[in-house]
Amino acid sequence: MSQLSKSSLCKWKKKDMSNHFDMLSELVNRPAYLCVKCGRAANKKRNLCKAKSITIAED
Ligand SMILES: [Zn+2]
């Protein structure tokens, strides 16, 4: 695993996103957290700098 997958998505550079699109997709394909600072979403809390869990309304 690359270091990138362990670091906050908020710190990824535009170039990282295009170069590692597959990895990025895996990190955000089932978003459960939203970064309240940057507005990014991710599956894991550790991938965001100010993660807040997304509450999904169920009926
Ligand atoms: Zn952030």
PDB file of the backbone (N, CA, C, O) and the ligand in Angstrom, with CONECT records:
HET     ZN  A 101       1
ATOM      1  N   MET A   1       0.827  -1.210   0.000  1.00  0.00           N
ATOM      2  CA  MET A   1       0.000   0.000   0.000  1.00  0.00           C
ATOM      3  C   MET A   1       0.861   1.260   0.000  1.00  0.00           C
ATOM      4  O   MET A   1       1.882   1.350   0.682  1.00  0.00           O
ATOM      5  N   SER A   2       0.427   2.183  -0.758  1.00  0.00           N
ATOM      6  CA  SER A   2       1.157   3.441  -0.836  1.00  0.00           C
ATOM      7  C   SER A   2       0.869   4.310   0.393  1.00  0.00           C
ATOM      8  O   SER A   2      -0.153   4.143   1.059  1.00  0.00           O
ATOM      9  N   GLN A   3       1.750   5.203   0.669  1.00  0.00           N
ATOM     10  CA  GLN A   3       1.568   6.144   1.774  1.00  0.00           C
ATOM     11  C   GLN A   3       0.312   6.987   1.561  1.00  0.00           C
ATOM     12  O   GLN A   3      -0.349   7.398   2.515  1.00  0.00           O
ATOM     13  N   LEU A   4       0.005   7.230   0.316  1.00  0.00           N
ATOM     14  CA  LEU A   4      -1.137   8.079  -0.014  1.00  0.00           C
ATOM     15  C   LEU A   4      -2.440   7.561   0.579  1.00  0.00           C
ATOM     16  O   LEU A   4      -3.276   8.339   1.039  1.00  0.00           O
ATOM     17  N   SER A   5      -2.607   6.242   0.566  1.00  0.00           N
ATOM     18  CA  SER A   5      -3.856   5.675   1.060  1.00  0.00           C
ATOM     19  C   SER A   5      -4.021   5.876   2.554  1.00  0.00           C
ATOM     20  O   SER A   5      -5.127   5.776   3.085  1.00  0.00           O
ATOM     21  N   LYS A   6      -2.906   6.162   3.234  1.00  0.00           N
ATOM     22  CA  LYS A   6      -2.968   6.374   4.677  1.00  0.00           C
ATOM     23  C   LYS A   6      -3.069   7.848   5.039  1.00  0.00           C
ATOM     24  O   LYS A   6      -3.388   8.198   6.175  1.00  0.00           O
ATOM     25  N   SER A   7      -2.799   8.692   4.080  1.00  0.00           N
ATOM     26  CA  SER A   7      -2.844  10.114   4.394  1.00  0.00           C
ATOM     27  C   SER A   7      -4.213  10.701   4.077  1.00  0.00           C
ATOM     28  O   SER A   7      -5.014  10.105   3.357  1.00  0.00           O
ATOM     29  N   SER A   8      -4.454  11.857   4.619  1.00  0.00           N
ATOM     30  CA  SER A   8      -5.733  12.514   4.429  1.00  0.00           C
ATOM     31  C   SER A   8      -5.934  12.895   2.969  1.00  0.00           C
ATOM     32  O   SER A   8      -5.034  13.433   2.324  1.00  0.00           O
ATOM     33  N   LEU A   9      -7.111  12.611   2.467  1.00  0.00           N
ATOM     34  CA  LEU A   9      -7.420  12.990   1.085  1.00  0.00           C
ATOM     35  C   LEU A   9      -7.311  14.496   0.915  1.00  0.00           C
ATOM     36  O   LEU A   9      -7.029  14.998  -0.173  1.00  0.00           O
ATOM     37  N   CYS A  10      -7.539  15.202   2.008  1.00  0.00           N
ATOM     38  CA  CYS A  10      -7.466  16.659   1.979  1.00  0.00           C
ATOM     39  C   CYS A  10      -6.067  17.125   1.614  1.00  0.00           C
ATOM     40  O   CYS A  10      -5.882  18.254   1.159  1.00  0.00           O
ATOM     41  N   LYS A  11      -5.083  16.257   1.814  1.00  0.00           N
ATOM     42  CA  LYS A  11      -3.707  16.644   1.517  1.00  0.00           C
ATOM     43  C   LYS A  11      -3.236  16.156   0.161  1.00  0.00           C
ATOM     44  O   LYS A  11      -2.125  16.468  -0.265  1.00  0.00           O
ATOM     45  N   TRP A  12      -4.077  15.392  -0.516  1.00  0.00           N
ATOM     46  CA  TRP A  12      -3.702  14.935  -1.859  1.00  0.00           C
ATOM     47  C   TRP A  12      -3.611  16.140  -2.777  1.00  0.00           C
ATOM     48  O   TRP A  12      -4.367  17.103  -2.648  1.00  0.00           O
ATOM     49  N   LYS A  13      -2.684  16.068  -3.690  1.00  0.00           N
ATOM     50  CA  LYS A  13      -2.566  17.122  -4.676  1.00  0.00           C
ATOM     51  C   LYS A  13      -3.391  16.725  -5.900  1.00  0.00           C
ATOM     52  O   LYS A  13      -3.733  15.556  -6.081  1.00  0.00           O
ATOM     53  N   LYS A  14      -3.696  17.694  -6.716  1.00  0.00           N
ATOM     54  CA  LYS A  14      -4.485  17.404  -7.919  1.00  0.00           C
ATOM     55  C   LYS A  14      -3.818  16.323  -8.748  1.00  0.00           C
ATOM     56  O   LYS A  14      -4.480  15.463  -9.328  1.00  0.00           O
ATOM     57  N   LYS A  15      -2.517  16.383  -8.792  1.00  0.00           N
ATOM     58  CA  LYS A  15      -1.756  15.409  -9.567  1.00  0.00           C
ATOM     59  C   LYS A  15      -1.906  14.003  -8.980  1.00  0.00           C
ATOM     60  O   LYS A  15      -2.015  13.022  -9.716  1.00  0.00           O
ATOM     61  N   ASP A  16      -1.909  13.916  -7.633  1.00  0.00           N
ATOM     62  CA  ASP A  16      -2.089  12.618  -6.977  1.00  0.00           C
ATOM     63  C   ASP A  16      -3.437  12.025  -7.356  1.00  0.00           C
ATOM     64  O   ASP A  16      -3.552  10.823  -7.598  1.00  0.00           O
ATOM     65  N   MET A  17      -4.445  12.868  -7.404  1.00  0.00           N
ATOM     66  CA  MET A  17      -5.799  12.392  -7.715  1.00  0.00           C
ATOM     67  C   MET A  17      -5.867  11.803  -9.117  1.00  0.00           C
ATOM     68  O   MET A  17      -6.478  10.754  -9.324  1.00  0.00           O
ATOM     69  N   SER A  18      -5.248  12.469 -10.071  1.00  0.00           N
ATOM     70  CA  SER A  18      -5.312  11.937 -11.429  1.00  0.00           C
ATOM     71  C   SER A  18      -4.383  10.739 -11.610  1.00  0.00           C
ATOM     72  O   SER A  18      -4.690   9.822 -12.372  1.00  0.00           O
ATOM     73  N   ASN A  19      -3.263  10.747 -10.917  1.00  0.00           N
ATOM     74  CA  ASN A  19      -2.314   9.630 -11.031  1.00  0.00           C
ATOM     75  C   ASN A  19      -2.764   8.383 -10.286  1.00  0.00           C
ATOM     76  O   ASN A  19      -2.370   7.273 -10.643  1.00  0.00           O
ATOM     77  N   HIS A  20      -3.570   8.548  -9.272  1.00  0.00           N
ATOM     78  CA  HIS A  20      -3.993   7.403  -8.449  1.00  0.00           C
ATOM     79  C   HIS A  20      -5.507   7.334  -8.379  1.00  0.00           C
ATOM     80  O   HIS A  20      -6.092   7.140  -7.314  1.00  0.00           O
ATOM     81  N   PHE A  21      -6.117   7.494  -9.521  1.00  0.00           N
ATOM     82  CA  PHE A  21      -7.576   7.533  -9.578  1.00  0.00           C
ATOM     83  C   PHE A  21      -8.234   6.280  -9.001  1.00  0.00           C
ATOM     84  O   PHE A  21      -9.249   6.366  -8.309  1.00  0.00           O
ATOM     85  N   ASP A  22      -7.650   5.118  -9.291  1.00  0.00           N
ATOM     86  CA  ASP A  22      -8.233   3.862  -8.796  1.00  0.00           C
ATOM     87  C   ASP A  22      -8.217   3.809  -7.271  1.00  0.00           C
ATOM     88  O   ASP A  22      -9.186   3.388  -6.639  1.00  0.00           O
ATOM     89  N   MET A  23      -7.096   4.247  -6.691  1.00  0.00           N
ATOM     90  CA  MET A  23      -6.980   4.239  -5.235  1.00  0.00           C
ATOM     91  C   MET A  23      -7.970   5.232  -4.633  1.00  0.00           C
ATOM     92  O   MET A  23      -8.626   4.953  -3.629  1.00  0.00           O
ATOM     93  N   LEU A  24      -8.060   6.378  -5.261  1.00  0.00           N
ATOM     94  CA  LEU A  24      -8.991   7.399  -4.789  1.00  0.00           C
ATOM     95  C   LEU A  24     -10.416   6.859  -4.823  1.00  0.00           C
ATOM     96  O   LEU A  24     -11.189   7.063  -3.887  1.00  0.00           O
ATOM     97  N   SER A  25     -10.752   6.175  -5.897  1.00  0.00           N
ATOM     98  CA  SER A  25     -12.094   5.596  -6.029  1.00  0.00           C
ATOM     99  C   SER A  25     -12.379   4.635  -4.893  1.00  0.00           C
ATOM    100  O   SER A  25     -13.473   4.639  -4.329  1.00  0.00           O
ATOM    101  N   GLU A  26     -11.393   3.807  -4.554  1.00  0.00           N
ATOM    102  CA  GLU A  26     -11.586   2.845  -3.470  1.00  0.00           C
ATOM    103  C   GLU A  26     -11.769   3.525  -2.118  1.00  0.00           C
ATOM    104  O   GLU A  26     -12.464   3.008  -1.243  1.00  0.00           O
ATOM    105  N   LEU A  27     -11.154   4.662  -1.957  1.00  0.00           N
ATOM    106  CA  LEU A  27     -11.247   5.371  -0.676  1.00  0.00           C
ATOM    107  C   LEU A  27     -12.560   6.131  -0.506  1.00  0.00           C
ATOM    108  O   LEU A  27     -12.950   6.466   0.613  1.00  0.00           O
ATOM    109  N   VAL A  28     -13.226   6.395  -1.602  1.00  0.00           N
ATOM    110  CA  VAL A  28     -14.448   7.209  -1.520  1.00  0.00           C
ATOM    111  C   VAL A  28     -15.705   6.531  -2.077  1.00  0.00           C
ATOM    112  O   VAL A  28     -16.758   7.161  -2.176  1.00  0.00           O
ATOM    113  N   ASN A  29     -15.594   5.251  -2.440  1.00  0.00           N
ATOM    114  CA  ASN A  29     -16.741   4.619  -3.102  1.00  0.00           C
ATOM    115  C   ASN A  29     -17.932   4.328  -2.186  1.00  0.00           C
ATOM    116  O   ASN A  29     -19.055   4.144  -2.655  1.00  0.00           O
ATOM    117  N   ARG A  30     -17.678   4.288  -0.882  1.00  0.00           N
ATOM    118  CA  ARG A  30     -18.788   4.121   0.071  1.00  0.00           C
ATOM    119  C   ARG A  30     -18.609   5.149   1.177  1.00  0.00           C
ATOM    120  O   ARG A  30     -18.303   4.787   2.313  1.00  0.00           O
ATOM    121  N   PRO A  31     -18.793   6.403   0.864  1.00  0.00           N
ATOM    122  CA  PRO A  31     -18.508   7.471   1.819  1.00  0.00           C
ATOM    123  C   PRO A  31     -19.352   7.401   3.085  1.00  0.00           C
ATOM    124  O   PRO A  31     -20.575   7.266   3.039  1.00  0.00           O
ATOM    125  N   ALA A  32     -18.661   7.498   4.212  1.00  0.00           N
ATOM    126  CA  ALA A  32     -19.344   7.472   5.504  1.00  0.00           C
ATOM    127  C   ALA A  32     -18.987   8.724   6.303  1.00  0.00           C
ATOM    128  O   ALA A  32     -19.607   9.025   7.322  1.00  0.00           O
ATOM    129  N   TYR A  33     -17.981   9.442   5.821  1.00  0.00           N
ATOM    130  CA  TYR A  33     -17.524  10.642   6.517  1.00  0.00           C
ATOM    131  C   TYR A  33     -17.381  11.793   5.541  1.00  0.00           C
ATOM    132  O   TYR A  33     -17.083  11.614   4.360  1.00  0.00           O
ATOM    133  N   LEU A  34     -17.603  12.967   6.073  1.00  0.00           N
ATOM    134  CA  LEU A  34     -17.480  14.181   5.286  1.00  0.00           C
ATOM    135  C   LEU A  34     -16.510  15.098   6.022  1.00  0.00           C
ATOM    136  O   LEU A  34     -16.570  15.218   7.246  1.00  0.00           O
ATOM    137  N   CYS A  35     -15.623  15.738   5.283  1.00  0.00           N
ATOM    138  CA  CYS A  35     -14.712  16.684   5.910  1.00  0.00           C
ATOM    139  C   CYS A  35     -15.426  18.023   6.002  1.00  0.00           C
ATOM    140  O   CYS A  35     -15.800  18.611   4.988  1.00  0.00           O
ATOM    141  N   VAL A  36     -15.611  18.498   7.227  1.00  0.00           N
ATOM    142  CA  VAL A  36     -16.350  19.746   7.407  1.00  0.00           C
ATOM    143  C   VAL A  36     -15.512  20.966   7.026  1.00  0.00           C
ATOM    144  O   VAL A  36     -16.021  22.080   6.903  1.00  0.00           O
ATOM    145  N   LYS A  37     -14.245  20.729   6.848  1.00  0.00           N
ATOM    146  CA  LYS A  37     -13.353  21.829   6.478  1.00  0.00           C
ATOM    147  C   LYS A  37     -13.211  21.949   4.956  1.00  0.00           C
ATOM    148  O   LYS A  37     -13.224  23.052   4.409  1.00  0.00           O
ATOM    149  N   CYS A  38     -13.077  20.820   4.292  1.00  0.00           N
ATOM    150  CA  CYS A  38     -12.812  20.825   2.852  1.00  0.00           C
ATOM    151  C   CYS A  38     -13.994  20.377   1.985  1.00  0.00           C
ATOM    152  O   CYS A  38     -13.997  20.585   0.772  1.00  0.00           O
ATOM    153  N   GLY A  39     -14.992  19.763   2.617  1.00  0.00           N
ATOM    154  CA  GLY A  39     -16.150  19.317   1.846  1.00  0.00           C
ATOM    155  C   GLY A  39     -15.927  18.026   1.090  1.00  0.00           C
ATOM    156  O   GLY A  39     -16.727  17.672   0.224  1.00  0.00           O
ATOM    157  N   ARG A  40     -14.851  17.315   1.402  1.00  0.00           N
ATOM    158  CA  ARG A  40     -14.593  16.040   0.737  1.00  0.00           C
ATOM    159  C   ARG A  40     -15.266  14.910   1.505  1.00  0.00           C
ATOM    160  O   ARG A  40     -15.532  15.027   2.701  1.00  0.00           O
ATOM    161  N   ALA A  41     -15.533  13.828   0.809  1.00  0.00           N
ATOM    162  CA  ALA A  41     -16.130  12.667   1.459  1.00  0.00           C
ATOM    163  C   ALA A  41     -15.188  11.486   1.323  1.00  0.00           C
ATOM    164  O   ALA A  41     -14.424  11.404   0.362  1.00  0.00           O
ATOM    165  N   ALA A  42     -15.239  10.562   2.294  1.00  0.00           N
ATOM    166  CA  ALA A  42     -14.401   9.372   2.241  1.00  0.00           C
ATOM    167  C   ALA A  42     -15.024   8.240   3.047  1.00  0.00           C
ATOM    168  O   ALA A  42     -15.896   8.467   3.886  1.00  0.00           O
ATOM    169  N   ASN A  43     -14.568   7.021   2.785  1.00  0.00           N
ATOM    170  CA  ASN A  43     -15.064   5.847   3.513  1.00  0.00           C
ATOM    171  C   ASN A  43     -14.574   5.841   4.947  1.00  0.00           C
ATOM    172  O   ASN A  43     -15.290   5.439   5.864  1.00  0.00           O
ATOM    173  N   LYS A  44     -13.328   6.298   5.128  1.00  0.00           N
ATOM    174  CA  LYS A  44     -12.716   6.227   6.449  1.00  0.00           C
ATOM    175  C   LYS A  44     -12.386   7.595   7.016  1.00  0.00           C
ATOM    176  O   LYS A  44     -11.993   8.524   6.310  1.00  0.00           O
ATOM    177  N   LYS A  45     -12.564   7.669   8.325  1.00  0.00           N
ATOM    178  CA  LYS A  45     -12.320   8.888   9.063  1.00  0.00           C
ATOM    179  C   LYS A  45     -10.889   9.389   8.878  1.00  0.00           C
ATOM    180  O   LYS A  45     -10.643  10.589   8.754  1.00  0.00           O
ATOM    181  N   ARG A  46      -9.947   8.436   8.862  1.00  0.00           N
ATOM    182  CA  ARG A  46      -8.539   8.828   8.799  1.00  0.00           C
ATOM    183  C   ARG A  46      -8.150   9.477   7.476  1.00  0.00           C
ATOM    184  O   ARG A  46      -7.081  10.077   7.371  1.00  0.00           O
ATOM    185  N   ASN A  47      -8.995   9.363   6.483  1.00  0.00           N
ATOM    186  CA  ASN A  47      -8.676   9.952   5.193  1.00  0.00           C
ATOM    187  C   ASN A  47      -9.150  11.397   5.046  1.00  0.00           C
ATOM    188  O   ASN A  47      -9.042  11.986   3.971  1.00  0.00           O
ATOM    189  N   LEU A  48      -9.672  11.958   6.127  1.00  0.00           N
ATOM    190  CA  LEU A  48     -10.115  13.352   6.082  1.00  0.00           C
ATOM    191  C   LEU A  48      -9.510  14.119   7.248  1.00  0.00           C
ATOM    192  O   LEU A  48      -9.238  13.536   8.298  1.00  0.00           O
ATOM    193  N   CYS A  49      -9.293  15.436   7.074  1.00  0.00           N
ATOM    194  CA  CYS A  49      -8.656  16.188   8.153  1.00  0.00           C
ATOM    195  C   CYS A  49      -9.634  16.582   9.255  1.00  0.00           C
ATOM    196  O   CYS A  49      -9.256  16.651  10.424  1.00  0.00           O
ATOM    197  N   LYS A  50     -10.888  16.840   8.890  1.00  0.00           N
ATOM    198  CA  LYS A  50     -11.911  17.204   9.895  1.00  0.00           C
ATOM    199  C   LYS A  50     -13.159  16.369   9.632  1.00  0.00           C
ATOM    200  O   LYS A  50     -14.218  16.886   9.278  1.00  0.00           O
ATOM    201  N   ALA A  51     -12.999  15.067   9.818  1.00  0.00           N
ATOM    202  CA  ALA A  51     -14.083  14.153   9.481  1.00  0.00           C
ATOM    203  C   ALA A  51     -15.267  14.236  10.429  1.00  0.00           C
ATOM    204  O   ALA A  51     -15.117  14.363  11.644  1.00  0.00           O
ATOM    205  N   LYS A  52     -16.430  14.161   9.841  1.00  0.00           N
ATOM    206  CA  LYS A  52     -17.670  14.087  10.626  1.00  0.00           C
ATOM    207  C   LYS A  52     -18.506  13.006   9.950  1.00  0.00           C
ATOM    208  O   LYS A  52     -18.626  12.990   8.725  1.00  0.00           O
ATOM    209  N   SER A  53     -19.081  12.107  10.739  1.00  0.00           N
ATOM    210  CA  SER A  53     -19.805  11.021  10.107  1.00  0.00           C
ATOM    211  C   SER A  53     -21.092  11.521   9.453  1.00  0.00           C
ATOM    212  O   SER A  53     -21.789  12.387   9.981  1.00  0.00           O
ATOM    213  N   ILE A  54     -21.374  10.958   8.315  1.00  0.00           N
ATOM    214  CA  ILE A  54     -22.569  11.331   7.571  1.00  0.00           C
ATOM    215  C   ILE A  54     -23.739  10.535   8.146  1.00  0.00           C
ATOM    216  O   ILE A  54     -23.676   9.313   8.288  1.00  0.00           O
ATOM    217  N   THR A  55     -24.781  11.245   8.464  1.00  0.00           N
ATOM    218  CA  THR A  55     -25.970  10.554   8.953  1.00  0.00           C
ATOM    219  C   THR A  55     -26.906  10.332   7.776  1.00  0.00           C
ATOM    220  O   THR A  55     -27.384  11.272   7.141  1.00  0.00           O
ATOM    221  N   ILE A  56     -27.141   9.088   7.516  1.00  0.00           N
ATOM    222  CA  ILE A  56     -28.037   8.771   6.400  1.00  0.00           C
ATOM    223  C   ILE A  56     -29.438   8.502   6.934  1.00  0.00           C
ATOM    224  O   ILE A  56     -29.665   7.595   7.735  1.00  0.00           O
ATOM    225  N   ALA A  57     -30.348   9.310   6.468  1.00  0.00           N
ATOM    226  CA  ALA A  57     -31.737   9.154   6.911  1.00  0.00           C
ATOM    227  C   ALA A  57     -32.350   7.892   6.312  1.00  0.00           C
ATOM    228  O   ALA A  57     -32.272   7.628   5.112  1.00  0.00           O
ATOM    229  N   GLU A  58     -32.950   7.146   7.193  1.00  0.00           N
ATOM    230  CA  GLU A  58     -33.630   5.937   6.715  1.00  0.00           C
ATOM    231  C   GLU A  58     -35.112   6.042   7.017  1.00  0.00           C
ATOM    232  O   GLU A  58     -35.517   6.608   8.033  1.00  0.00           O
ATOM    233  N   ASP A  59     -35.892   5.507   6.147  1.00  0.00           N
ATOM    234  CA  ASP A  59     -37.344   5.607   6.413  1.00  0.00           C
ATOM    235  C   ASP A  59     -37.970   4.247   6.712  1.00  0.00           C
ATOM    236  O   ASP A  59     -39.174   4.161   6.954  1.00  0.00           O
TER     237      ASP A  59
HETATM  238 ZN    ZN A 101     -10.284  18.213   5.045  1.00  0.00          ZN2+
END
